Amino acid sequence: MIEWDGDLNDDCRAEWKGLYLQAEEMERNIWWWAVSKSDHEQVVSSNESDQVYTNGRAARVAAEEAAKAYLKEV
């Protein structure tokens, strides 16, 4: 289980297996998420997707799934 810190309704982050996950509400009901390596090099984010994330839960789930997929590839 990945534990998130911060304000889950605005700007939150998690550390998991050497990765940093972030989710943030950029505009009302428009969320951004990203996964970065421990050196803060971003490896994937919602900017690379056409999908719109309208709440924090959806953004966090997407970040978690992206982190798991990334670790399977490396």
PDB file of N, H, CA, C and O in Angstrom:
ATOM      1  N   MET A   1       0.841  -1.190   0.000  1.00  0.00           N
ATOM      2  CA  MET A   1       0.000   0.000   0.000  1.00  0.00           C
ATOM      3  C   MET A   1       0.885   1.252   0.000  1.00  0.00           C
ATOM      4  O   MET A   1       1.875   1.325   0.728  1.00  0.00           O
ATOM      5  N   ILE A   2       0.519   2.218  -0.813  1.00  0.00           N
ATOM      6  H   ILE A   2      -0.285   2.159  -1.404  1.00  0.00           H
ATOM      7  CA  ILE A   2       1.260   3.471  -0.899  1.00  0.00           C
ATOM      8  C   ILE A   2       0.559   4.494  -0.014  1.00  0.00           C
ATOM      9  O   ILE A   2      -0.642   4.730  -0.146  1.00  0.00           O
ATOM     10  N   GLU A   3       1.324   5.094   0.885  1.00  0.00           N
ATOM     11  H   GLU A   3       2.299   4.902   0.992  1.00  0.00           H
ATOM     12  CA  GLU A   3       0.763   6.094   1.795  1.00  0.00           C
ATOM     13  C   GLU A   3       1.099   7.490   1.297  1.00  0.00           C
ATOM     14  O   GLU A   3       2.260   7.807   1.039  1.00  0.00           O
ATOM     15  N   TRP A   4       0.083   8.310   1.166  1.00  0.00           N
ATOM     16  H   TRP A   4      -0.860   8.052   1.375  1.00  0.00           H
ATOM     17  CA  TRP A   4       0.219   9.668   0.676  1.00  0.00           C
ATOM     18  C   TRP A   4       0.256  10.644   1.838  1.00  0.00           C
ATOM     19  O   TRP A   4      -0.434  10.458   2.841  1.00  0.00           O
ATOM     20  N   ASP A   5       1.069  11.689   1.695  1.00  0.00           N
ATOM     21  H   ASP A   5       1.628  11.840   0.880  1.00  0.00           H
ATOM     22  CA  ASP A   5       1.179  12.766   2.686  1.00  0.00           C
ATOM     23  C   ASP A   5       0.712  14.070   2.066  1.00  0.00           C
ATOM     24  O   ASP A   5       0.683  14.217   0.844  1.00  0.00           O
ATOM     25  N   GLY A   6       0.352  15.004   2.913  1.00  0.00           N
ATOM     26  H   GLY A   6       0.375  14.884   3.905  1.00  0.00           H
ATOM     27  CA  GLY A   6      -0.073  16.314   2.439  1.00  0.00           C
ATOM     28  C   GLY A   6      -1.584  16.398   2.375  1.00  0.00           C
ATOM     29  O   GLY A   6      -2.299  15.562   2.928  1.00  0.00           O
ATOM     30  N   ASP A   7      -2.045  17.412   1.698  1.00  0.00           N
ATOM     31  H   ASP A   7      -1.464  18.092   1.249  1.00  0.00           H
ATOM     32  CA  ASP A   7      -3.478  17.664   1.569  1.00  0.00           C
ATOM     33  C   ASP A   7      -4.013  16.840   0.404  1.00  0.00           C
ATOM     34  O   ASP A   7      -3.763  17.178  -0.753  1.00  0.00           O
ATOM     35  N   LEU A   8      -4.737  15.778   0.686  1.00  0.00           N
ATOM     36  H   LEU A   8      -4.941  15.504   1.625  1.00  0.00           H
ATOM     37  CA  LEU A   8      -5.267  14.901  -0.362  1.00  0.00           C
ATOM     38  C   LEU A   8      -6.281  15.601  -1.258  1.00  0.00           C
ATOM     39  O   LEU A   8      -6.625  15.089  -2.323  1.00  0.00           O
ATOM     40  N   ASN A   9      -6.758  16.764  -0.837  1.00  0.00           N
ATOM     41  H   ASN A   9      -6.478  17.180   0.028  1.00  0.00           H
ATOM     42  CA  ASN A   9      -7.719  17.518  -1.639  1.00  0.00           C
ATOM     43  C   ASN A   9      -7.076  18.657  -2.421  1.00  0.00           C
ATOM     44  O   ASN A   9      -7.774  19.477  -3.016  1.00  0.00           O
ATOM     45  N   ASP A  10      -5.730  18.709  -2.420  1.00  0.00           N
ATOM     46  H   ASP A  10      -5.162  18.043  -1.936  1.00  0.00           H
ATOM     47  CA  ASP A  10      -5.069  19.788  -3.155  1.00  0.00           C
ATOM     48  C   ASP A  10      -3.690  19.385  -3.672  1.00  0.00           C
ATOM     49  O   ASP A  10      -3.473  19.346  -4.883  1.00  0.00           O
ATOM     50  N   ASP A  11      -2.768  19.089  -2.782  1.00  0.00           N
ATOM     51  H   ASP A  11      -2.944  19.121  -1.798  1.00  0.00           H
ATOM     52  CA  ASP A  11      -1.379  18.851  -3.168  1.00  0.00           C
ATOM     53  C   ASP A  11      -0.800  17.787  -2.247  1.00  0.00           C
ATOM     54  O   ASP A  11      -0.635  18.021  -1.050  1.00  0.00           O
ATOM     55  N   CYS A  12      -0.489  16.609  -2.805  1.00  0.00           N
ATOM     56  H   CYS A  12      -0.624  16.419  -3.778  1.00  0.00           H
ATOM     57  CA  CYS A  12      -0.007  15.522  -1.964  1.00  0.00           C
ATOM     58  C   CYS A  12       1.123  14.773  -2.658  1.00  0.00           C
ATOM     59  O   CYS A  12       1.335  14.910  -3.863  1.00  0.00           O
ATOM     60  N   ARG A  13       1.837  13.983  -1.875  1.00  0.00           N
ATOM     61  H   ARG A  13       1.664  13.872  -0.897  1.00  0.00           H
ATOM     62  CA  ARG A  13       2.988  13.251  -2.383  1.00  0.00           C
ATOM     63  C   ARG A  13       3.166  11.952  -1.620  1.00  0.00           C
ATOM     64  O   ARG A  13       2.638  11.763  -0.524  1.00  0.00           O
ATOM     65  N   ALA A  14       3.928  11.068  -2.241  1.00  0.00           N
ATOM     66  H   ALA A  14       4.356  11.222  -3.131  1.00  0.00           H
ATOM     67  CA  ALA A  14       4.229   9.784  -1.609  1.00  0.00           C
ATOM     68  C   ALA A  14       5.617   9.353  -2.057  1.00  0.00           C
ATOM     69  O   ALA A  14       6.057   9.679  -3.160  1.00  0.00           O
ATOM     70  N   GLU A  15       6.297   8.620  -1.192  1.00  0.00           N
ATOM     71  H   GLU A  15       5.940   8.355  -0.296  1.00  0.00           H
ATOM     72  CA  GLU A  15       7.556   7.976  -1.540  1.00  0.00           C
ATOM     73  C   GLU A  15       7.293   6.485  -1.526  1.00  0.00           C
ATOM     74  O   GLU A  15       6.705   5.957  -0.582  1.00  0.00           O
ATOM     75  N   TRP A  16       7.733   5.806  -2.578  1.00  0.00           N
ATOM     76  H   TRP A  16       8.210   6.235  -3.344  1.00  0.00           H
ATOM     77  CA  TRP A  16       7.458   4.375  -2.688  1.00  0.00           C
ATOM     78  C   TRP A  16       8.521   3.718  -3.545  1.00  0.00           C
ATOM     79  O   TRP A  16       8.705   4.084  -4.706  1.00  0.00           O
ATOM     80  N   LYS A  17       9.219   2.753  -2.979  1.00  0.00           N
ATOM     81  H   LYS A  17       9.069   2.456  -2.036  1.00  0.00           H
ATOM     82  CA  LYS A  17      10.221   1.952  -3.684  1.00  0.00           C
ATOM     83  C   LYS A  17      11.208   2.798  -4.476  1.00  0.00           C
ATOM     84  O   LYS A  17      11.544   2.468  -5.613  1.00  0.00           O
ATOM     85  N   GLY A  18      11.672   3.894  -3.872  1.00  0.00           N
ATOM     86  H   GLY A  18      11.398   4.162  -2.948  1.00  0.00           H
ATOM     87  CA  GLY A  18      12.655   4.753  -4.509  1.00  0.00           C
ATOM     88  C   GLY A  18      12.085   5.751  -5.501  1.00  0.00           C
ATOM     89  O   GLY A  18      12.839   6.440  -6.189  1.00  0.00           O
ATOM     90  N   LEU A  19      10.770   5.838  -5.583  1.00  0.00           N
ATOM     91  H   LEU A  19      10.158   5.279  -5.024  1.00  0.00           H
ATOM     92  CA  LEU A  19      10.127   6.789  -6.478  1.00  0.00           C
ATOM     93  C   LEU A  19       9.359   7.829  -5.671  1.00  0.00           C
ATOM     94  O   LEU A  19       8.932   7.573  -4.545  1.00  0.00           O
ATOM     95  N   TYR A  20       9.194   9.003  -6.267  1.00  0.00           N
ATOM     96  H   TYR A  20       9.541   9.211  -7.181  1.00  0.00           H
ATOM     97  CA  TYR A  20       8.388  10.065  -5.678  1.00  0.00           C
ATOM     98  C   TYR A  20       7.146  10.243  -6.536  1.00  0.00           C
ATOM     99  O   TYR A  20       7.239  10.423  -7.750  1.00  0.00           O
ATOM    100  N   LEU A  21       5.996  10.191  -5.903  1.00  0.00           N
ATOM    101  H   LEU A  21       5.921  10.045  -4.916  1.00  0.00           H
ATOM    102  CA  LEU A  21       4.729  10.376  -6.596  1.00  0.00           C
ATOM    103  C   LEU A  21       4.113  11.682  -6.117  1.00  0.00           C
ATOM    104  O   LEU A  21       4.169  12.001  -4.930  1.00  0.00           O
ATOM    105  N   GLN A  22       3.530  12.431  -7.036  1.00  0.00           N
ATOM    106  H   GLN A  22       3.484  12.172  -8.001  1.00  0.00           H
ATOM    107  CA  GLN A  22       2.882  13.692  -6.695  1.00  0.00           C
ATOM    108  C   GLN A  22       1.519  13.757  -7.364  1.00  0.00           C
ATOM    109  O   GLN A  22       1.320  13.204  -8.446  1.00  0.00           O
ATOM    110  N   ALA A  23       0.587  14.435  -6.714  1.00  0.00           N
ATOM    111  H   ALA A  23       0.750  14.884  -5.836  1.00  0.00           H
ATOM    112  CA  ALA A  23      -0.713  14.734  -7.304  1.00  0.00           C
ATOM    113  C   ALA A  23      -1.120  16.113  -6.799  1.00  0.00           C
ATOM    114  O   ALA A  23      -1.003  16.416  -5.612  1.00  0.00           O
ATOM    115  N   GLU A  24      -1.598  16.938  -7.721  1.00  0.00           N
ATOM    116  H   GLU A  24      -1.693  16.691  -8.686  1.00  0.00           H
ATOM    117  CA  GLU A  24      -1.931  18.311  -7.349  1.00  0.00           C
ATOM    118  C   GLU A  24      -3.101  18.815  -8.184  1.00  0.00           C
ATOM    119  O   GLU A  24      -3.173  18.580  -9.391  1.00  0.00           O
ATOM    120  N   GLU A  25      -4.020  19.518  -7.513  1.00  0.00           N
ATOM    121  H   GLU A  25      -3.962  19.710  -6.533  1.00  0.00           H
ATOM    122  CA  GLU A  25      -5.114  20.149  -8.236  1.00  0.00           C
ATOM    123  C   GLU A  25      -4.580  21.440  -8.847  1.00  0.00           C
ATOM    124  O   GLU A  25      -4.192  22.361  -8.127  1.00  0.00           O
ATOM    125  N   MET A  26      -4.561  21.504 -10.174  1.00  0.00           N
ATOM    126  H   MET A  26      -4.876  20.756 -10.758  1.00  0.00           H
ATOM    127  CA  MET A  26      -4.008  22.654 -10.874  1.00  0.00           C
ATOM    128  C   MET A  26      -5.062  23.742 -11.083  1.00  0.00           C
ATOM    129  O   MET A  26      -4.784  24.932 -10.937  1.00  0.00           O
ATOM    130  N   GLU A  27      -6.245  23.320 -11.419  1.00  0.00           N
ATOM    131  H   GLU A  27      -6.471  22.353 -11.538  1.00  0.00           H
ATOM    132  CA  GLU A  27      -7.419  24.190 -11.552  1.00  0.00           C
ATOM    133  C   GLU A  27      -8.569  23.436 -10.923  1.00  0.00           C
ATOM    134  O   GLU A  27      -8.450  22.247 -10.627  1.00  0.00           O
ATOM    135  N   ARG A  28      -9.662  24.104 -10.720  1.00  0.00           N
ATOM    136  H   ARG A  28      -9.759  25.070 -10.960  1.00  0.00           H
ATOM    137  CA  ARG A  28     -10.795  23.429 -10.082  1.00  0.00           C
ATOM    138  C   ARG A  28     -11.159  22.189 -10.900  1.00  0.00           C
ATOM    139  O   ARG A  28     -11.496  22.283 -12.080  1.00  0.00           O
ATOM    140  N   ASN A  29     -11.084  21.032 -10.251  1.00  0.00           N
ATOM    141  H   ASN A  29     -10.810  20.955  -9.292  1.00  0.00           H
ATOM    142  CA  ASN A  29     -11.416  19.731 -10.841  1.00  0.00           C
ATOM    143  C   ASN A  29     -10.507  19.310 -11.997  1.00  0.00           C
ATOM    144  O   ASN A  29     -10.901  18.499 -12.835  1.00  0.00           O
ATOM    145  N   ILE A  30      -9.305  19.855 -12.041  1.00  0.00           N
ATOM    146  H   ILE A  30      -8.985  20.514 -11.360  1.00  0.00           H
ATOM    147  CA  ILE A  30      -8.306  19.427 -13.026  1.00  0.00           C
ATOM    148  C   ILE A  30      -7.037  19.098 -12.246  1.00  0.00           C
ATOM    149  O   ILE A  30      -6.390  19.979 -11.680  1.00  0.00           O
ATOM    150  N   TRP A  31      -6.701  17.826 -12.228  1.00  0.00           N
ATOM    151  H   TRP A  31      -7.227  17.110 -12.687  1.00  0.00           H
ATOM    152  CA  TRP A  31      -5.563  17.353 -11.448  1.00  0.00           C
ATOM    153  C   TRP A  31      -4.419  16.925 -12.346  1.00  0.00           C
ATOM    154  O   TRP A  31      -4.628  16.429 -13.453  1.00  0.00           O
ATOM    155  N   TRP A  32      -3.196  17.128 -11.845  1.00  0.00           N
ATOM    156  H   TRP A  32      -3.026  17.531 -10.946  1.00  0.00           H
ATOM    157  CA  TRP A  32      -1.955  16.716 -12.483  1.00  0.00           C
ATOM    158  C   TRP A  32      -1.289  15.699 -11.557  1.00  0.00           C
ATOM    159  O   TRP A  32      -1.422  15.789 -10.337  1.00  0.00           O
ATOM    160  N   TRP A  33      -0.588  14.751 -12.122  1.00  0.00           N
ATOM    161  H   TRP A  33      -0.481  14.677 -13.114  1.00  0.00           H
ATOM    162  CA  TRP A  33       0.187  13.806 -11.319  1.00  0.00           C
ATOM    163  C   TRP A  33       1.513  13.544 -12.014  1.00  0.00           C
ATOM    164  O   TRP A  33       1.650  13.748 -13.220  1.00  0.00           O
ATOM    165  N   ALA A  34       2.495  13.087 -11.228  1.00  0.00           N
ATOM    166  H   ALA A  34       2.384  12.922 -10.248  1.00  0.00           H
ATOM    167  CA  ALA A  34       3.800  12.769 -11.792  1.00  0.00           C
ATOM    168  C   ALA A  34       4.494  11.724 -10.932  1.00  0.00           C
ATOM    169  O   ALA A  34       4.219  11.578  -9.741  1.00  0.00           O
ATOM    170  N   VAL A  35       5.407  10.999 -11.581  1.00  0.00           N
ATOM    171  H   VAL A  35       5.630  11.118 -12.549  1.00  0.00           H
ATOM    172  CA  VAL A  35       6.277  10.037 -10.907  1.00  0.00           C
ATOM    173  C   VAL A  35       7.708  10.415 -11.260  1.00  0.00           C
ATOM    174  O   VAL A  35       8.045  10.598 -12.430  1.00  0.00           O
ATOM    175  N   SER A  36       8.542  10.531 -10.235  1.00  0.00           N
ATOM    176  H   SER A  36       8.269  10.383  -9.285  1.00  0.00           H
ATOM    177  CA  SER A  36       9.940  10.904 -10.426  1.00  0.00           C
ATOM    178  C   SER A  36      10.843   9.891  -9.741  1.00  0.00           C
ATOM    179  O   SER A  36      10.447   9.219  -8.789  1.00  0.00           O
ATOM    180  N   LYS A  37      12.071   9.799 -10.252  1.00  0.00           N
ATOM    181  H   LYS A  37      12.393  10.346 -11.025  1.00  0.00           H
ATOM    182  CA  LYS A  37      13.075   8.960  -9.599  1.00  0.00           C
ATOM    183  C   LYS A  37      13.627   9.697  -8.397  1.00  0.00           C
ATOM    184  O   LYS A  37      13.325  10.872  -8.186  1.00  0.00           O
ATOM    185  N   SER A  38      14.435   9.008  -7.611  1.00  0.00           N
ATOM    186  H   SER A  38      14.680   8.054  -7.782  1.00  0.00           H
ATOM    187  CA  SER A  38      14.953   9.591  -6.378  1.00  0.00           C
ATOM    188  C   SER A  38      15.814  10.828  -6.632  1.00  0.00           C
ATOM    189  O   SER A  38      15.978  11.656  -5.735  1.00  0.00           O
ATOM    190  N   ASP A  39      16.365  10.964  -7.835  1.00  0.00           N
ATOM    191  H   ASP A  39      16.232  10.292  -8.563  1.00  0.00           H
ATOM    192  CA  ASP A  39      17.132  12.168  -8.150  1.00  0.00           C
ATOM    193  C   ASP A  39      16.231  13.279  -8.691  1.00  0.00           C
ATOM    194  O   ASP A  39      16.717  14.284  -9.211  1.00  0.00           O
ATOM    195  N   HIS A  40      14.940  13.094  -8.566  1.00  0.00           N
ATOM    196  H   HIS A  40      14.545  12.278  -8.143  1.00  0.00           H
ATOM    197  CA  HIS A  40      13.890  14.037  -8.960  1.00  0.00           C
ATOM    198  C   HIS A  40      13.744  14.164 -10.478  1.00  0.00           C
ATOM    199  O   HIS A  40      13.113  15.105 -10.960  1.00  0.00           O
ATOM    200  N   GLU A  41      14.312  13.239 -11.225  1.00  0.00           N
ATOM    201  H   GLU A  41      14.825  12.475 -10.833  1.00  0.00           H
ATOM    202  CA  GLU A  41      14.097  13.208 -12.668  1.00  0.00           C
ATOM    203  C   GLU A  41      12.726  12.599 -12.926  1.00  0.00           C
ATOM    204  O   GLU A  41      12.466  11.450 -12.567  1.00  0.00           O
ATOM    205  N   GLN A  42      11.860  13.376 -13.547  1.00  0.00           N
ATOM    206  H   GLN A  42      12.071  14.309 -13.838  1.00  0.00           H
ATOM    207  CA  GLN A  42      10.498  12.910 -13.819  1.00  0.00           C
ATOM    208  C   GLN A  42      10.534  11.806 -14.869  1.00  0.00           C
ATOM    209  O   GLN A  42      11.189  11.942 -15.902  1.00  0.00           O
ATOM    210  N   VAL A  43       9.825  10.709 -14.598  1.00  0.00           N
ATOM    211  H   VAL A  43       9.293  10.598 -13.759  1.00  0.00           H
ATOM    212  CA  VAL A  43       9.803   9.595 -15.545  1.00  0.00           C
ATOM    213  C   VAL A  43       8.470   9.498 -16.290  1.00  0.00           C
ATOM    214  O   VAL A  43       8.426   8.977 -17.404  1.00  0.00           O
ATOM    215  N   VAL A  44       7.400   9.985 -15.699  1.00  0.00           N
ATOM    216  H   VAL A  44       7.436  10.408 -14.794  1.00  0.00           H
ATOM    217  CA  VAL A  44       6.092   9.969 -16.364  1.00  0.00           C
ATOM    218  C   VAL A  44       5.171  10.934 -15.615  1.00  0.00           C
ATOM    219  O   VAL A  44       5.310  11.148 -14.411  1.00  0.00           O
ATOM    220  N   SER A  45       4.219  11.515 -16.373  1.00  0.00           N
ATOM    221  H   SER A  45       4.107  11.341 -17.351  1.00  0.00           H
ATOM    222  CA  SER A  45       3.246  12.398 -15.732  1.00  0.00           C
ATOM    223  C   SER A  45       1.956  12.406 -16.540  1.00  0.00           C
ATOM    224  O   SER A  45       1.879  11.852 -17.637  1.00  0.00           O
ATOM    225  N   SER A  46       0.959  13.041 -15.974  1.00  0.00           N
ATOM    226  H   SER A  46       1.021  13.491 -15.083  1.00  0.00           H
ATOM    227  CA  SER A  46      -0.326  13.153 -16.661  1.00  0.00           C
ATOM    228  C   SER A  46      -0.220  14.040 -17.898  1.00  0.00           C
ATOM    229  O   SER A  46      -1.111  14.016 -18.746  1.00  0.00           O
ATOM    230  N   ASN A  47       0.847  14.818 -18.016  1.00  0.00           N
ATOM    231  H   ASN A  47       1.571  14.837 -17.327  1.00  0.00           H
ATOM    232  CA  ASN A  47       1.042  15.647 -19.205  1.00  0.00           C
ATOM    233  C   ASN A  47       1.208  14.791 -20.459  1.00  0.00           C
ATOM    234  O   ASN A  47       1.013  15.278 -21.572  1.00  0.00           O
ATOM    235  N   GLU A  48       1.564  13.527 -20.285  1.00  0.00           N
ATOM    236  H   GLU A  48       1.723  13.131 -19.381  1.00  0.00           H
ATOM    237  CA  GLU A  48       1.776  12.625 -21.406  1.00  0.00           C
ATOM    238  C   GLU A  48       0.506  11.862 -21.787  1.00  0.00           C
ATOM    239  O   GLU A  48       0.546  10.957 -22.620  1.00  0.00           O
ATOM    240  N   SER A  49      -0.600  12.227 -21.183  1.00  0.00           N
ATOM    241  H   SER A  49      -0.633  12.963 -20.506  1.00  0.00           H
ATOM    242  CA  SER A  49      -1.866  11.531 -21.411  1.00  0.00           C
ATOM    243  C   SER A  49      -2.938  12.521 -21.850  1.00  0.00           C
ATOM    244  O   SER A  49      -2.908  13.692 -21.471  1.00  0.00           O
ATOM    245  N   ASP A  50      -3.872  12.047 -22.640  1.00  0.00           N
ATOM    246  H   ASP A  50      -3.897  11.095 -22.948  1.00  0.00           H
ATOM    247  CA  ASP A  50      -5.016  12.874 -23.028  1.00  0.00           C
ATOM    248  C   ASP A  50      -6.133  12.817 -21.992  1.00  0.00           C
ATOM    249  O   ASP A  50      -7.099  13.577 -22.065  1.00  0.00           O
ATOM    250  N   GLN A  51      -5.995  11.917 -21.035  1.00  0.00           N
ATOM    251  H   GLN A  51      -5.211  11.299 -20.976  1.00  0.00           H
ATOM    252  CA  GLN A  51      -7.032  11.753 -20.014  1.00  0.00           C
ATOM    253  C   GLN A  51      -7.027  12.933 -19.055  1.00  0.00           C
ATOM    254  O   GLN A  51      -5.966  13.438 -18.689  1.00  0.00           O
ATOM    255  N   VAL A  52      -8.203  13.368 -18.653  1.00  0.00           N
ATOM    256  H   VAL A  52      -9.065  12.957 -18.951  1.00  0.00           H
ATOM    257  CA  VAL A  52      -8.347  14.439 -17.672  1.00  0.00           C
ATOM    258  C   VAL A  52      -8.695  13.803 -16.330  1.00  0.00           C
ATOM    259  O   VAL A  52      -9.611  12.986 -16.242  1.00  0.00           O
ATOM    260  N   TYR A  53      -7.975  14.175 -15.310  1.00  0.00           N
ATOM    261  H   TYR A  53      -7.231  14.840 -15.382  1.00  0.00           H
ATOM    262  CA  TYR A  53      -8.201  13.653 -13.956  1.00  0.00           C
ATOM    263  C   TYR A  53      -8.960  14.721 -13.182  1.00  0.00           C
ATOM    264  O   TYR A  53      -8.454  15.823 -12.973  1.00  0.00           O
ATOM    265  N   THR A  54     -10.176  14.392 -12.758  1.00  0.00           N
ATOM    266  H   THR A  54     -10.587  13.496 -12.928  1.00  0.00           H
ATOM    267  CA  THR A  54     -11.065  15.400 -12.178  1.00  0.00           C
ATOM    268  C   THR A  54     -11.110  15.395 -10.659  1.00  0.00           C
ATOM    269  O   THR A  54     -11.817  16.202 -10.055  1.00  0.00           O
ATOM    270  N   ASN A  55     -10.356  14.487 -10.032  1.00  0.00           N
ATOM    271  H   ASN A  55      -9.781  13.831 -10.522  1.00  0.00           H
ATOM    272  CA  ASN A  55     -10.304  14.488  -8.572  1.00  0.00           C
ATOM    273  C   ASN A  55      -8.988  13.880  -8.095  1.00  0.00           C
ATOM    274  O   ASN A  55      -8.279  13.218  -8.853  1.00  0.00           O
ATOM    275  N   GLY A  56      -8.687  14.115  -6.850  1.00  0.00           N
ATOM    276  H   GLY A  56      -9.263  14.653  -6.235  1.00  0.00           H
ATOM    277  CA  GLY A  56      -7.433  13.648  -6.285  1.00  0.00           C
ATOM    278  C   GLY A  56      -7.290  12.143  -6.263  1.00  0.00           C
ATOM    279  O   GLY A  56      -6.207  11.612  -6.505  1.00  0.00           O
ATOM    280  N   ARG A  57      -8.367  11.462  -5.977  1.00  0.00           N
ATOM    281  H   ARG A  57      -9.247  11.893  -5.780  1.00  0.00           H
ATOM    282  CA  ARG A  57      -8.292   9.998  -5.922  1.00  0.00           C
ATOM    283  C   ARG A  57      -7.894   9.431  -7.277  1.00  0.00           C
ATOM    284  O   ARG A  57      -7.032   8.555  -7.352  1.00  0.00           O
ATOM    285  N   ALA A  58      -8.509   9.919  -8.342  1.00  0.00           N
ATOM    286  H   ALA A  58      -9.209  10.630  -8.281  1.00  0.00           H
ATOM    287  CA  ALA A  58      -8.185   9.437  -9.690  1.00  0.00           C
ATOM    288  C   ALA A  58      -6.736   9.744 -10.048  1.00  0.00           C
ATOM    289  O   ALA A  58      -6.061   8.919 -10.664  1.00  0.00           O
ATOM    290  N   ALA A  59      -6.258  10.915  -9.671  1.00  0.00           N
ATOM    291  H   ALA A  59      -6.806  11.585  -9.171  1.00  0.00           H
ATOM    292  CA  ALA A  59      -4.869  11.294  -9.958  1.00  0.00           C
ATOM    293  C   ALA A  59      -3.901  10.415  -9.175  1.00  0.00           C
ATOM    294  O   ALA A  59      -2.884   9.980  -9.716  1.00  0.00           O
ATOM    295  N   ARG A  60      -4.207  10.150  -7.908  1.00  0.00           N
ATOM    296  H   ARG A  60      -5.033  10.503  -7.469  1.00  0.00           H
ATOM    297  CA  ARG A  60      -3.327   9.301  -7.105  1.00  0.00           C
ATOM    298  C   ARG A  60      -3.295   7.875  -7.646  1.00  0.00           C
ATOM    299  O   ARG A  60      -2.226   7.269  -7.727  1.00  0.00           O
ATOM    300  N   VAL A  61      -4.443   7.339  -8.014  1.00  0.00           N
ATOM    301  H   VAL A  61      -5.311   7.831  -7.948  1.00  0.00           H
ATOM    302  CA  VAL A  61      -4.499   5.988  -8.582  1.00  0.00           C
ATOM    303  C   VAL A  61      -3.682   5.925  -9.869  1.00  0.00           C
ATOM    304  O   VAL A  61      -2.946   4.962 -10.087  1.00  0.00           O
ATOM    305  N   ALA A  62      -3.804   6.932 -10.716  1.00  0.00           N
ATOM    306  H   ALA A  62      -4.401   7.714 -10.538  1.00  0.00           H
ATOM    307  CA  ALA A  62      -3.048   6.959 -11.971  1.00  0.00           C
ATOM    308  C   ALA A  62      -1.549   7.021 -11.696  1.00  0.00           C
ATOM    309  O   ALA A  62      -0.770   6.342 -12.364  1.00  0.00           O
ATOM    310  N   ALA A  63      -1.141   7.824 -10.724  1.00  0.00           N
ATOM    311  H   ALA A  63      -1.774   8.375 -10.181  1.00  0.00           H
ATOM    312  CA  ALA A  63       0.281   7.917 -10.371  1.00  0.00           C
ATOM    313  C   ALA A  63       0.783   6.580  -9.836  1.00  0.00           C
ATOM    314  O   ALA A  63       1.879   6.144 -10.187  1.00  0.00           O
ATOM    315  N   GLU A  64      -0.004   5.931  -8.995  1.00  0.00           N
ATOM    316  H   GLU A  64      -0.894   6.285  -8.710  1.00  0.00           H
ATOM    317  CA  GLU A  64       0.397   4.636  -8.449  1.00  0.00           C
ATOM    318  C   GLU A  64       0.528   3.591  -9.560  1.00  0.00           C
ATOM    319  O   GLU A  64       1.494   2.828  -9.582  1.00  0.00           O
ATOM    320  N   GLU A  65      -0.427   3.556 -10.470  1.00  0.00           N
ATOM    321  H   GLU A  65      -1.211   4.176 -10.452  1.00  0.00           H
ATOM    322  CA  GLU A  65      -0.364   2.595 -11.571  1.00  0.00           C
ATOM    323  C   GLU A  65       0.840   2.872 -12.472  1.00  0.00           C
ATOM    324  O   GLU A  65       1.501   1.943 -12.936  1.00  0.00           O
ATOM    325  N   ALA A  66       1.120   4.150 -12.716  1.00  0.00           N
ATOM    326  H   ALA A  66       0.583   4.905 -12.339  1.00  0.00           H
ATOM    327  CA  ALA A  66       2.269   4.516 -13.542  1.00  0.00           C
ATOM    328  C   ALA A  66       3.577   4.127 -12.856  1.00  0.00           C
ATOM    329  O   ALA A  66       4.507   3.665 -13.518  1.00  0.00           O
ATOM    330  N   ALA A  67       3.658   4.307 -11.545  1.00  0.00           N
ATOM    331  H   ALA A  67       2.903   4.681 -11.007  1.00  0.00           H
ATOM    332  CA  ALA A  67       4.860   3.933 -10.799  1.00  0.00           C
ATOM    333  C   ALA A  67       5.077   2.422 -10.860  1.00  0.00           C
ATOM    334  O   ALA A  67       6.199   1.963 -11.074  1.00  0.00           O
ATOM    335  N   LYS A  68       4.027   1.663 -10.677  1.00  0.00           N
ATOM    336  H   LYS A  68       3.115   2.036 -10.504  1.00  0.00           H
ATOM    337  CA  LYS A  68       4.140   0.203 -10.742  1.00  0.00           C
ATOM    338  C   LYS A  68       4.554  -0.256 -12.135  1.00  0.00           C
ATOM    339  O   LYS A  68       5.385  -1.155 -12.267  1.00  0.00           O
ATOM    340  N   ALA A  69       3.983   0.354 -13.181  1.00  0.00           N
ATOM    341  H   ALA A  69       3.309   1.084 -13.074  1.00  0.00           H
ATOM    342  CA  ALA A  69       4.348   0.004 -14.554  1.00  0.00           C
ATOM    343  C   ALA A  69       5.798   0.368 -14.832  1.00  0.00           C
ATOM    344  O   ALA A  69       6.510  -0.385 -15.498  1.00  0.00           O
ATOM    345  N   TYR A  70       6.240   1.508 -14.331  1.00  0.00           N
ATOM    346  H   TYR A  70       5.662   2.119 -13.790  1.00  0.00           H
ATOM    347  CA  TYR A  70       7.634   1.923 -14.535  1.00  0.00           C
ATOM    348  C   TYR A  70       8.594   0.921 -13.907  1.00  0.00           C
ATOM    349  O   TYR A  70       9.590   0.544 -14.523  1.00  0.00           O
ATOM    350  N   LEU A  71       8.301   0.493 -12.691  1.00  0.00           N
ATOM    351  H   LEU A  71       7.492   0.800 -12.190  1.00  0.00           H
ATOM    352  CA  LEU A  71       9.191  -0.449 -12.014  1.00  0.00           C
ATOM    353  C   LEU A  71       9.235  -1.801 -12.714  1.00  0.00           C
ATOM    354  O   LEU A  71      10.247  -2.498 -12.643  1.00  0.00           O
ATOM    355  N   LYS A  72       8.162  -2.179 -13.384  1.00  0.00           N
ATOM    356  H   LYS A  72       7.340  -1.613 -13.442  1.00  0.00           H
ATOM    357  CA  LYS A  72       8.164  -3.440 -14.147  1.00  0.00           C
ATOM    358  C   LYS A  72       9.077  -3.334 -15.360  1.00  0.00           C
ATOM    359  O   LYS A  72       9.652  -4.331 -15.798  1.00  0.00           O
ATOM    360  N   GLU A  73       9.211  -2.119 -15.907  1.00  0.00           N
ATOM    361  H   GLU A  73       8.744  -1.310 -15.551  1.00  0.00           H
ATOM    362  CA  GLU A  73      10.019  -1.906 -17.111  1.00  0.00           C
ATOM    363  C   GLU A  73      11.505  -1.825 -16.826  1.00  0.00           C
ATOM    364  O   GLU A  73      12.314  -2.187 -17.680  1.00  0.00           O
ATOM    365  N   VAL A  74      11.887  -1.356 -15.636  1.00  0.00           N
ATOM    366  H   VAL A  74      11.229  -1.063 -14.942  1.00  0.00           H
ATOM    367  CA  VAL A  74      13.315  -1.176 -15.339  1.00  0.00           C
ATOM    368  C   VAL A  74      13.911  -2.370 -14.654  1.00  0.00           C
ATOM    369  O   VAL A  74      15.101  -2.372 -14.339  1.00  0.00           O
TER     370      VAL A  74
END
